[in-house]
Amino acid sequence: MDTLSQVVACNILNLRTRAGLPCLALASEAGIGQDIPHDIGHTCINPSVRTIDKIADALDFPSYQLFAG
């Protein structure tokens, strides 16, 4: 069973890949630190809901759906 962190990381990675955005571009677009997308993707950190909202906005995706496994 995947943890919630893994589900969120996988969903962000899939959306980022589909959008053709490198980690740095996503960070810039979302207005977050440049290491955050990488750290989320490798489940090194647990992002705040605010950070998830910023990433979802940058990806033009509803933030609540990032939690869907």
N, C-alpha and C positions, 0 to 999 in steps of 0.2 A: 504494500500500500504506500502510495506517495504521501509525503507530508504536504501541508498547505504551502510551505515555502517552495517545495519542488514544483507544485502545480502552478503557482504564480510565476515562477521562473520560466517554466516551459512555455506558458501562454505568452509571456512577454517576448521570449526568444522567437516564437513562431510568428507573432505579429510584427516584430522588428525585422525579421528576415523577409516576410512578405512585402513590407514597406520598403525594403532595400536600404535600411538605415544601419550604419555601423554604430557601435556603442557610443562613441563620442558624439555623433550626430544626434542620437536619441537624447543623450544627456543635455546637450545644448538646447534642443527643441523643448525639452521638459523643464529646463531651468534648474537642473540638479547637478551635483558634483559629477565630474567626468568618470570617476571610478564606480559610481553606484550601479549603473546597468550591468557592468561586468560582475560586480560583487553579488548582485541579486541572482544573476544567471548561474553563478557557481555556488549559490546558497551560502555565501560567506556572511551575509547579513540578512536580517529580517526587516524589510522596509516598512516604514510607517504607512498608515492609510493615506496620509497627505502625499507622500512620495508616489504611492501607487496611483493616486488620482492624477498627479502631474504626468506620469508616464502614460496612463490611459488617455489623457487629453492629447498628449503629443502624438499618440498612435491613432487618435480619432476612434476610440473604442470605449464602450461603457466599462468603468472600473470594476463594477461588481462582477462582470463576466470573467475577469482575470482570475477569479477564485473558483471558476467552474472546472471540475476535473473530468 
